[in-house]
Amino acid sequence: MSTLFGFGYNGFAQISDNSPSTTTQSPKHSFSRFISTPSEIFRKQLVNGTFKIVIKWSSIHLLKDQQVICASKSCPCCFSKSVEDFKKLKLVDVDLNGIAGYVISCTEGLTVMNGYGCHEKVDPVIKDSSCTFKTVSVGDTHVVATKADDTSGEIIYTDSHYIYRPLSLARVCQVTCGKEHVLILTESGDVYSFGIGSRGQLGHGIPNSEKEPRVIEALQGIRVSAISCGGWHSAALSAIGDIYIWGWNESGQLGFPMKSKPTLKAQHKKFITADSYYPTYCDKETQEKSSENIENKAEQSEHEILNYRTQSNNKLESSLESEKINEDEASCSRVKDLSSHGDVALQFAMIPSLLDFPDDITVSKVSCGSRHSAAVLENGDLYTWGWGKYGQLGHDDTNTLDQPTQVKMLQNKRVTDVVCGAWNTVIVCETPTAAHCQTSLKSLEKT
């Protein structure tokens, strides 16, 4: 049997209703606003067999036996507002990530939910009752679904209704959405990306946006087995257990030293972004405030969400028009392999770079949050790095780290999976073997 632990943002008691004396108290709630050490969740649920962890900034859910279970009784999600309706549905996949709304994939088709419990069925462009939806991933500006025939497509809101627009890729095995970009993994191990690329999150070497999926050339020749999108960064796990990571490194989420001061000339500012509220070359304090302002859009009222989604396609079109960039200017930010650059400070990496781990131990899982990342090693150890304001790194503090660091609170547990939400992290643990205890102890002694 598996045990689930969560840590990070706890503003809606999605991790714990208890308030540890070592953490900051919220004046409006009896529980802590954040939990910085692993705390068991779903205690009353028998967590075995097949299940999926689904995280939104304000809630944590478990998809099991074709039903969704909320971690908190005070959960503000649409599931708690339409309990009876959901009991009638046989859910295949659910994703509540991002601020764009609530999207449900069920055996009857694809349905979009809003915060009031209302739902609307997605109209497929090509009617095909024999091909059902299989998975769905939601970001701020994109929703991408896969079907049982291993094709994929976008969910577009147009003319006051939702439609499914097929993408040209075949044999798709995984899709994942960041805030403004999408990664797609095919059965051959190739990775494609599209969306807004203002922070290098698409991995094409320049900060241009892409309207259609484009293969990441830097990963060709490397068989990728899993992908993950963060807010503005991306990661790929190879079949031999290596992590390749790229995008924004403002909080050390790439695992490389952060850049605290601008080093490029002022005239290079223009190529980094198409939107004035995405400053990249500025001091650390300004970046932190800018990032929090962007993420706090998630806390706006639910009736504004559809308006945000309606404007998303226009935003991408505007970005594509304004990002006609001189490649000579953009080339000053390209880094081919950061692992050989020692302690060179980095603000972003526009192509995938290899991330090293202690003793060359193989990585089995990788996940990206809004501005933090996590990896599970083959020996069952958990490493986290990046932004830690809400304790989402699990190190019993709220520090930000720019290198992978083992979570020492788990030395007696074997981690088998990790899922990062925007401001949370949830891990799956199993009873450790004697061999794991020995290797984990050796790792802790070295640190």
C-alpha positions as CSV (number, residue, x, y, z in Angstrom):
1,M,0.0,0.0,0.0
2,S,1.2,3.5,-0.9
3,T,1.3,6.5,1.5
4,L,0.9,10.0,0.2
5,F,2.7,13.1,1.7
6,G,2.3,16.7,0.8
7,F,4.0,20.0,1.6
8,G,3.8,23.6,0.5
9,Y,0.9,26.0,0.2
10,N,-1.8,25.2,2.7
11,G,-4.1,28.2,2.5
12,F,-7.2,26.0,2.1
13,A,-6.1,23.2,4.4
14,Q,-5.4,21.0,1.4
15,I,-2.4,19.5,3.3
16,S,-3.2,19.7,7.0
17,D,-5.8,21.2,9.3
18,N,-3.3,21.2,12.1
19,S,-1.1,24.2,12.8
20,P,2.6,23.3,13.6
21,S,4.1,25.8,16.1
22,T,7.2,26.2,13.9
23,T,5.3,27.8,11.0
24,T,3.6,31.2,10.4
25,Q,-0.1,31.4,11.3
26,S,-2.7,32.8,9.0
27,P,-4.9,35.3,10.9
28,K,-8.0,34.1,9.0
29,H,-7.5,30.4,9.6
30,S,-6.7,28.0,12.4
31,F,-4.2,26.1,10.2
32,S,-0.8,27.1,8.9
33,R,-0.6,28.9,5.6
34,F,2.2,26.6,4.6
35,I,3.6,23.2,5.5
36,S,7.4,22.9,5.0
37,T,7.8,19.3,6.0
38,P,6.1,16.2,4.5
39,S,2.7,15.7,6.0
40,E,0.5,12.6,5.3
41,I,-2.6,13.3,3.2
42,F,-5.6,11.1,2.3
43,R,-5.1,9.1,5.5
44,K,-8.6,7.7,5.4
45,Q,-8.2,6.4,1.8
46,L,-6.8,3.1,0.9
47,V,-4.2,4.2,-1.7
48,N,-3.3,1.2,-3.8
49,G,-3.7,0.1,-7.3
50,T,-4.0,2.8,-10.0
51,F,-4.5,6.4,-9.0
52,K,-3.6,9.9,-10.1
53,I,-2.6,12.9,-8.0
54,V,-4.2,16.2,-9.3
55,I,-3.0,19.5,-7.9
56,K,-4.4,23.0,-8.3
57,W,-3.0,26.0,-6.5
58,S,-5.8,25.9,-4.0
59,S,-6.6,22.2,-3.8
60,I,-5.2,18.6,-4.0
61,H,-7.2,15.7,-5.4
62,L,-7.0,12.0,-5.8
63,L,-8.5,10.4,-8.9
64,K,-9.2,6.8,-8.0
65,D,-11.9,4.2,-9.1
66,Q,-13.2,6.8,-11.6
67,Q,-14.1,9.3,-8.9
68,V,-12.3,12.4,-7.5
69,I,-11.5,12.7,-3.8
70,C,-10.7,16.2,-2.3
71,A,-7.9,16.4,0.3
72,S,-9.7,19.1,2.2
73,K,-13.3,19.5,3.4
74,S,-13.0,23.2,2.7
75,C,-11.9,22.6,-0.9
76,P,-13.1,25.4,-3.2
77,C,-13.0,23.3,-6.3
78,C,-15.9,22.5,-8.6
79,F,-16.1,18.9,-7.4
80,S,-17.3,20.0,-3.9
81,K,-20.0,22.1,-5.6
82,S,-21.3,19.3,-7.9
83,V,-20.9,16.2,-5.8
84,E,-24.0,14.4,-7.0
85,D,-23.3,15.2,-10.7
86,F,-19.8,13.8,-10.4
87,K,-20.9,10.6,-8.8
88,K,-22.8,9.8,-12.0
89,L,-19.7,10.2,-14.2
90,K,-17.0,7.6,-14.8
91,L,-14.0,9.8,-14.9
92,V,-11.0,8.7,-17.0
93,D,-8.8,11.8,-16.4
94,V,-8.9,15.1,-14.6
95,D,-6.6,18.2,-14.6
96,L,-7.3,21.3,-12.6
97,N,-3.9,22.9,-13.1
98,G,-3.7,26.6,-14.2
99,I,-6.3,29.4,-13.9
100,A,-8.2,28.6,-17.1
101,G,-11.0,26.5,-15.6
102,Y,-11.7,22.9,-14.7
103,V,-11.5,20.3,-17.4
104,I,-12.8,16.7,-17.0
105,S,-12.1,13.8,-19.3
106,C,-14.7,11.1,-18.9
107,T,-16.0,8.1,-20.8
108,E,-18.8,10.2,-22.3
109,G,-16.3,12.7,-23.9
110,L,-14.5,15.8,-22.7
111,T,-16.3,18.3,-20.4
112,V,-15.3,21.7,-19.2
113,M,-16.2,22.7,-15.7
114,N,-16.2,26.1,-14.1
115,G,-16.0,27.1,-10.4
116,Y,-19.7,27.2,-10.0
117,G,-20.1,23.5,-10.8
118,C,-21.6,24.2,-14.3
119,H,-20.3,22.0,-17.2
120,E,-20.2,22.2,-21.0
121,K,-19.3,19.4,-23.3
122,V,-16.5,19.9,-25.9
123,D,-17.5,19.6,-29.5
124,P,-15.1,17.6,-31.6
125,V,-14.3,19.0,-35.0
126,I,-14.5,15.5,-36.5
127,K,-17.3,13.4,-35.1
128,D,-15.9,10.0,-34.1
129,S,-17.8,8.2,-31.4
130,S,-15.4,5.2,-31.6
131,C,-12.5,7.2,-30.4
132,T,-12.7,8.3,-26.8
133,F,-10.6,10.9,-24.9
134,K,-7.8,9.4,-22.8
135,T,-5.9,12.2,-21.0
136,V,-6.0,16.0,-20.6
137,S,-3.6,18.7,-19.4
138,V,-4.5,22.3,-18.5
139,G,-2.4,25.4,-18.4
140,D,-3.2,29.1,-18.3
141,T,-3.4,29.6,-22.1
142,H,-3.7,26.0,-23.4
143,V,-5.7,22.8,-22.8
144,V,-4.4,19.7,-24.7
145,A,-6.1,16.3,-24.7
146,T,-5.1,12.9,-26.1
147,K,-7.4,10.3,-27.5
148,A,-7.4,6.5,-27.4
149,D,-5.9,6.3,-30.9
150,D,-2.8,8.2,-29.6
151,T,-3.6,11.5,-31.3
152,S,-3.9,14.8,-29.6
153,G,-5.5,18.2,-29.9
154,E,-6.2,21.5,-28.3
155,I,-9.4,22.6,-26.6
156,I,-10.3,26.0,-28.0
157,Y,-12.9,28.4,-26.6
158,T,-14.5,30.2,-29.6
159,D,-18.0,31.6,-30.4
160,S,-19.1,30.9,-26.8
161,H,-18.4,27.2,-26.9
162,Y,-15.5,24.7,-26.7
163,I,-14.2,22.8,-29.6
164,Y,-11.5,20.1,-30.1
165,R,-8.9,21.1,-32.7
166,P,-6.7,18.1,-33.7
167,L,-2.9,18.5,-33.8
168,S,-0.8,17.0,-36.6
169,L,1.2,14.7,-34.4
170,A,0.6,10.9,-34.3
171,R,1.5,8.3,-31.7
172,V,1.4,10.7,-28.8
173,C,2.1,9.2,-25.4
174,Q,2.2,12.2,-23.1
175,V,1.1,15.9,-23.1
176,T,1.8,18.5,-20.4
177,C,1.0,22.2,-20.1
178,G,2.9,25.0,-18.4
179,K,1.5,28.4,-17.8
180,E,1.8,29.4,-21.4
181,H,3.5,26.5,-23.2
182,V,3.0,22.9,-24.1
183,L,5.2,19.8,-24.3
184,I,4.3,16.7,-26.3
185,L,6.1,13.3,-26.1
186,T,5.7,10.8,-28.9
187,E,6.2,7.0,-28.7
188,S,9.5,7.4,-30.6
189,G,10.9,9.5,-27.8
190,D,10.8,12.8,-29.6
191,V,9.7,15.9,-27.8
192,Y,7.7,18.8,-29.4
193,S,6.8,22.1,-27.9
194,F,4.6,25.1,-28.8
195,G,3.1,28.2,-27.1
196,I,4.8,31.3,-25.7
197,G,8.6,31.0,-25.5
198,S,9.6,34.3,-24.0
199,R,11.7,32.6,-21.3
200,G,13.3,29.9,-23.3
201,Q,10.7,27.3,-22.1
202,L,10.2,25.9,-25.6
203,G,13.8,24.7,-25.9
204,H,14.5,25.9,-29.4
205,G,17.5,28.1,-28.7
206,I,15.7,31.5,-29.1
207,P,12.8,33.1,-27.2
208,N,10.3,32.9,-30.1
209,S,6.8,31.6,-29.7
210,E,5.4,28.7,-31.8
211,K,1.8,28.3,-32.9
212,E,2.2,24.7,-33.9
213,P,4.2,21.8,-32.3
214,R,7.9,22.0,-33.2
215,V,10.4,19.2,-32.5
216,I,13.1,20.1,-29.9
217,E,16.2,19.4,-32.0
218,A,18.6,19.4,-29.0
219,L,16.8,16.3,-27.7
220,Q,16.8,14.4,-30.9
221,G,19.0,11.3,-30.6
222,I,18.0,11.1,-26.9
223,R,15.2,8.7,-26.2
224,V,12.9,10.6,-23.8
225,S,10.6,8.6,-21.5
226,A,8.8,11.4,-19.6
227,I,8.3,15.2,-19.8
228,S,7.1,17.9,-17.3
229,C,6.2,21.6,-17.7
230,G,6.7,24.1,-14.9
231,G,5.4,27.6,-15.0
232,W,8.1,28.9,-17.3
233,H,10.5,26.0,-17.4
234,S,10.5,22.4,-18.8
235,A,12.2,19.1,-18.1
236,A,12.6,15.8,-19.9
237,L,13.7,12.4,-18.4
238,S,15.6,10.1,-20.7
239,A,15.2,6.4,-20.9
240,I,18.6,5.9,-19.2
241,G,17.6,8.2,-16.2
242,D,19.1,11.6,-17.1
243,I,17.3,14.9,-16.6
244,Y,17.5,17.6,-19.3
245,I,16.1,20.9,-18.2
246,W,15.6,24.4,-19.7
247,G,13.7,27.7,-19.5
248,W,13.6,30.3,-16.7
249,N,16.0,30.0,-13.8
250,E,14.9,33.1,-11.8
251,S,14.5,31.0,-8.6
252,G,17.0,28.3,-9.4
253,Q,14.3,26.0,-10.7
254,L,16.7,24.6,-13.4
255,G,19.2,23.5,-10.7
256,F,21.9,25.9,-11.8
257,P,23.3,29.0,-10.0
258,M,20.9,31.9,-10.2
259,K,21.8,35.3,-11.7
260,S,21.3,38.0,-9.1
261,K,22.3,41.0,-11.3
262,P,21.9,41.7,-15.0
263,T,25.0,41.2,-17.1
264,L,23.8,41.7,-20.6
265,K,23.5,45.1,-22.2
266,A,20.2,47.0,-21.9
267,Q,19.5,46.8,-25.7
268,H,19.1,43.1,-25.3
269,K,16.0,43.4,-23.1
270,K,13.7,43.6,-26.1
271,F,14.3,40.0,-27.3
272,I,13.3,38.4,-24.1
273,T,9.5,39.0,-23.9
274,A,6.5,40.2,-25.8
275,D,4.6,41.3,-22.7
276,S,5.6,44.2,-20.5
277,Y,4.7,42.4,-17.3
278,Y,7.4,39.8,-17.9
279,P,10.6,41.6,-17.0
280,T,13.6,39.3,-17.2
281,Y,16.7,41.5,-16.9
282,C,16.1,43.1,-13.5
283,D,17.2,42.6,-9.9
284,K,16.1,39.7,-7.8
285,E,13.6,41.6,-5.8
286,T,11.8,43.0,-8.8
287,Q,11.7,39.5,-10.4
288,E,10.2,38.0,-7.3
289,K,7.4,40.6,-7.1
290,S,6.7,40.3,-10.8
291,S,6.4,36.5,-10.6
292,E,4.1,36.6,-7.6
293,N,1.9,39.2,-9.3
294,I,1.6,36.8,-12.3
295,E,0.8,33.8,-10.2
296,N,-1.7,35.6,-8.0
297,K,-3.9,35.9,-11.1
298,A,-4.9,32.4,-9.9
299,E,-6.7,34.0,-6.9
300,Q,-9.0,36.1,-9.1
301,S,-12.7,35.3,-9.0
302,E,-14.0,32.4,-11.0
303,H,-16.2,34.5,-13.3
304,E,-13.0,36.1,-14.8
305,I,-11.5,32.8,-15.8
306,L,-13.4,32.3,-19.1
307,N,-12.5,35.8,-20.1
308,Y,-8.9,35.0,-19.5
309,R,-9.1,31.9,-21.7
310,T,-11.0,33.7,-24.4
311,Q,-8.1,36.2,-24.8
312,S,-5.4,33.5,-24.7
313,N,-5.3,32.8,-28.4
314,N,-5.1,36.5,-29.2
315,K,-2.2,36.7,-26.7
316,L,-0.3,34.0,-28.6
317,E,-1.0,35.6,-31.9
318,S,0.3,39.0,-30.6
319,S,3.4,37.3,-29.2
320,L,4.1,35.6,-32.5
321,E,3.8,38.9,-34.3
322,S,6.0,40.9,-31.9
323,E,8.8,38.3,-31.5
324,K,10.6,38.8,-34.9
325,I,14.0,38.7,-33.3
326,N,17.5,39.1,-34.6
327,E,19.1,35.7,-34.0
328,D,22.5,37.3,-33.4
329,E,21.1,39.1,-30.4
330,A,19.4,36.0,-29.1
331,S,22.5,33.9,-29.5
332,C,24.2,35.6,-26.5
333,S,21.8,33.6,-24.2
334,R,22.3,30.1,-25.7
335,V,23.9,27.5,-23.4
336,K,24.5,24.1,-24.9
337,D,25.6,22.1,-21.8
338,L,25.5,23.9,-18.5
339,S,26.9,20.9,-16.6
340,S,30.4,21.9,-17.9
341,H,30.2,25.5,-16.9
342,G,30.8,25.1,-13.2
343,D,29.3,27.9,-11.1
344,V,28.4,30.1,-14.1
345,A,25.3,32.1,-13.0
346,L,22.3,31.6,-15.3
347,Q,19.0,33.4,-15.7
348,F,17.5,31.1,-18.3
349,A,18.6,28.3,-20.7
350,M,17.0,28.2,-24.1
351,I,18.0,24.7,-25.0
352,P,17.9,21.5,-22.9
353,S,20.9,21.1,-20.5
354,L,22.0,18.0,-18.6
355,L,21.5,18.2,-14.8
356,D,23.9,16.2,-12.7
357,F,23.0,14.3,-9.5
358,P,25.3,12.9,-6.8
359,D,27.2,9.7,-7.6
360,D,25.5,9.6,-11.1
361,I,22.5,7.9,-9.6
362,T,19.7,7.2,-12.1
363,V,16.6,9.4,-11.9
364,S,13.3,7.6,-12.2
365,K,10.8,10.5,-11.9
366,V,10.8,14.3,-12.5
367,S,8.2,17.0,-12.0
368,C,8.1,20.8,-12.3
369,G,6.0,23.2,-10.3
370,S,5.5,26.9,-11.0
371,R,9.0,27.8,-10.0
372,H,10.4,24.7,-8.3
373,S,11.3,21.2,-9.4
374,A,11.6,17.7,-7.9
375,A,13.2,14.4,-8.9
376,V,13.0,10.9,-7.5
377,L,16.2,8.8,-7.8
378,E,16.2,5.1,-8.5
379,N,17.2,4.4,-4.9
380,G,14.1,6.1,-3.6
381,D,15.6,9.4,-2.5
382,L,13.8,12.7,-3.2
383,Y,15.6,15.9,-4.4
384,T,14.0,19.3,-4.7
385,W,15.2,22.7,-5.8
386,G,13.9,26.2,-6.8
387,W,11.4,28.6,-5.2
388,G,10.6,27.6,-1.6
389,K,8.5,30.5,-0.2
390,Y,5.6,28.2,0.9
391,G,7.8,25.3,2.0
392,Q,7.2,23.4,-1.3
393,L,10.7,22.0,-1.2
394,G,10.1,20.1,2.0
395,H,13.3,21.1,3.8
396,D,11.6,22.4,7.0
397,D,12.2,26.0,5.8
398,T,11.1,28.5,3.2
399,N,14.5,28.9,1.5
400,T,15.0,29.0,-2.2
401,L,17.7,26.6,-3.6
402,D,19.5,26.7,-6.9
403,Q,20.8,23.1,-6.8
404,P,19.1,19.7,-6.3
405,T,19.0,19.0,-2.5
406,Q,18.0,15.8,-0.9
407,V,14.9,16.0,1.4
408,K,16.4,14.7,4.6
409,M,13.0,14.4,6.3
410,L,12.4,11.3,4.2
411,Q,15.4,9.2,5.0
412,N,13.2,6.4,6.4
413,K,10.9,6.4,3.4
414,R,11.2,5.2,-0.1
415,V,9.7,7.6,-2.6
416,T,8.3,6.1,-5.8
417,D,6.7,9.2,-7.4
418,V,6.4,13.0,-7.1
419,V,3.9,15.5,-8.5
420,C,4.5,19.2,-8.2
421,G,1.7,21.7,-8.2
422,A,2.2,25.4,-8.6
423,W,3.0,25.9,-4.9
424,N,2.8,22.4,-3.6
425,T,4.6,19.0,-3.8
426,V,3.0,15.6,-3.3
427,I,5.0,12.4,-3.1
428,V,4.1,8.7,-3.1
429,C,6.0,6.5,-0.6
430,E,6.3,2.8,0.0
431,T,7.9,0.7,2.7
432,P,11.7,1.0,2.2
433,T,13.9,-1.9,1.8
434,A,17.1,-2.5,3.8
435,A,19.2,-1.6,0.8
436,H,17.4,1.7,0.4
437,C,18.0,2.6,4.0
438,Q,21.7,2.0,3.6
439,T,22.1,4.0,0.4
440,S,20.0,6.9,1.7
441,L,22.1,7.1,4.9
442,K,25.3,7.3,2.8
443,S,23.8,10.1,0.8
444,L,22.9,12.0,3.9
445,E,26.4,11.5,5.4
446,K,27.9,13.1,2.2
447,T,25.7,16.2,2.6
